[in-house]
Amino acid sequence: MTLAERLRYETRAVHEETEELLYTESLKAGQLSLEQYSHLLRVHWLFHYALEATIDRYPAFFQAYHPNERRKTPWLTADLAELNIPLPDPQSDLFADWSPVELLGAAYVGEGSMLGGKVVFHHLQKSPELKPVLQNARFYRGYGAEALEKWKAFGGILAGQPEVEHDKIVQAAHRTFRAYHDIFKHTQRQDQPVA
Ligand code: HEM
């Protein structure tokens, strides 16, 4: 199996868990609240901020990735500003001790989430509470017309990884999904202080 195939098959279950965790039921029913939407934006901001900052430490390894053309933090910062929500305190150490090859596993999760984003944007638009704030929404529009081209280019990077690294990359992708779950739960606790 190629690395891309392994990533897709071996993280399928944890992807489904992630979807469930991220308010999918409300989302698909067109019932996502403003508070839930803002929670999602903060989760994505924390994840992408930490990942982008760590990838920037390895410009040579990530040259073909073109980090400047794949940044989601500016989109999320704009979306949070639109809601007048302050930026969360960055979790800068999230990927601090990850090797470049492991970061590629994390980048797979970040880039793949852009594919699902399109579907999510469609569902968000069904929610009456979100109508007024979605007009200028940026993050969930993702790469727009460039989505396929960007995903294929990322696939090219995966295809260039030596087989000896594949296990490490797949394991890192797993850990990345788990990290997403942790961020979601952690930020939720901040929203709902114990009385
Ligand atoms: C409710 C939320 C989500 C929905 C409905 C969703 C849906 C989807 C869909 C439909 C695809 C396949 C797209 C295609 O093949 O064209 C996809 C791919 C993917 N999604 Fe999600 N997704 C969601 C959230 C996420 C999140 C939060 C992450 C990351 C933490 C993520 C990571 C990925 C990855 C890595 C892929 C690529 C799978 C592959 O290797 O082909 N998704 N998602």
Boltz pocket constraint, residues with backbone or C-beta under 6 A from the ligand:
constraints:
  - pocket:
      binder: B
      contacts: [[A, 4], [A, 7], [A, 8], [A, 15], [A, 18], [A, 19], [A, 22], [A, 24], [A, 27], [A, 108], [A, 109], [A, 110], [A, 111], [A, 112], [A, 113], [A, 114], [A, 115], [A, 116], [A, 117], [A, 119], [A, 120], [A, 176], [A, 177], [A, 180]]
      max_distance: 6.0
